[in-house]
Amino acid sequence: MEEEHQRLGVFRSDSGITLSFGQATYFISAEEPFHNIALKALDQNDYVPFYLEIAKREGLGPEFRDALERMLEDVGAQD
């Protein structure tokens, strides 16, 4: 079975930032606290906060965090 690759699209406007991932889109209003984090992440070309925000909005926060921690531990063990 082939695995479909999904890419994150980030679009910035005066009113906020739109995230596109797979079939879903998410809007981060300039009024939201996360907007400041998003701007810093864009300046640093760091897209991890966007994936975390998507997971949070999908209700996958704790499970996603735990999976990321396991992956980081695995990578650390390989080094």
RODO-2510 file (C-alpha; in nm, 4 decimals, decimal comma):
residues 79
     n   res          X          Y          Z
     1     m     0,0000     0,0000     0,0000
     2     e     0,1409     0,3410    -0,0938
     3     e     0,1468     0,6034     0,1760
     4     e     0,0152     0,9435     0,0700
     5     h     0,2452     1,2341     0,1581
     6     q     0,0820     1,5428     0,2937
     7     r     0,2571     1,8776     0,2875
     8     l     0,2042     2,1754     0,5074
     9     g     0,1128     2,4986     0,3332
    10     v     0,1504     2,8238     0,5237
    11     f    -0,0053     3,1425     0,3876
    12     r     0,0366     3,4751     0,5636
    13     s    -0,1950     3,7756     0,5268
    14     d    -0,2715     4,0923     0,7205
    15     s    -0,5593     3,9208     0,9024
    16     g    -0,3669     3,6089     1,0053
    17     i    -0,2068     3,2881     0,8888
    18     t    -0,3771     3,0020     0,7073
    19     l    -0,2423     2,6489     0,7415
    20     s    -0,3235     2,3863     0,4841
    21     f    -0,2460     2,0222     0,5594
    22     g    -0,3972     1,7494     0,3479
    23     q    -0,7669     1,8199     0,3053
    24     a    -0,7876     2,0437     0,6136
    25     t    -0,7273     2,4155     0,6529
    26     y    -0,6846     2,6111     0,9731
    27     f    -0,6855     2,9868     1,0254
    28     i    -0,4778     3,1573     1,2918
    29     s    -0,6220     3,5023     1,3472
    30     a    -0,3851     3,7907     1,4174
    31     e    -0,5826     3,8283     1,7431
    32     e    -0,4921     3,4796     1,8724
    33     p    -0,2008     3,4345     2,1147
    34     f    -0,0500     3,1648     1,8890
    35     h    -0,0140     3,4209     1,6097
    36     n     0,2986     3,5674     1,7718
    37     i     0,4533     3,2215     1,8012
    38     a     0,3618     3,1543     1,4380
    39     l     0,5346     3,4725     1,3217
    40     k     0,8527     3,3807     1,5099
    41     a     0,8397     3,0282     1,3707
    42     l     0,8077     3,1627     1,0152
    43     d     1,1040     3,3957     1,0683
    44     q     1,3129     3,0957     1,1790
    45     n     1,1800     2,8556     0,9126
    46     d     1,0610     2,6329     1,1983
    47     y     0,7393     2,4549     1,1077
    48     v     0,7140     2,2248     1,4101
    49     p     0,4908     2,4699     1,6027
    50     f     0,2408     2,4585     1,3152
    51     y     0,2173     2,0788     1,3294
    52     l     0,1692     2,1018     1,7053
    53     e    -0,1056     2,3618     1,6633
    54     i    -0,2811     2,1430     1,4051
    55     a    -0,2635     1,8457     1,6421
    56     k    -0,4027     2,0606     1,9232
    57     r    -0,6929     2,1779     1,7078
    58     e    -0,7647     1,8202     1,6067
    59     g    -0,7729     1,7138     1,9722
    60     l    -0,4559     1,5091     1,9376
    61     g    -0,2367     1,7163     2,1680
    62     p    -0,1302     1,4640     2,4342
    63     e    -0,1039     1,1702     2,1942
    64     f     0,0911     1,3754     1,9406
    65     r     0,3233     1,5102     2,2108
    66     d     0,3902     1,1591     2,3407
    67     a     0,4623     1,0307     1,9902
    68     l     0,7056     1,3189     1,9277
    69     e     0,8821     1,2487     2,2568
    70     r     0,9217     0,8815     2,1629
    71     m     1,0628     0,9763     1,8230
    72     l     1,3094     1,2179     1,9840
    73     e     1,4185     0,9481     2,2286
    74     d     1,4694     0,7064     1,9399
    75     v     1,6791     0,9585     1,7488
    76     g     1,8819     1,0352     2,0638
    77     a     1,9488     0,6649     2,1153
    78     q     2,0774     0,6331     1,7578
    79     d     2,3326     0,9142     1,8031
***
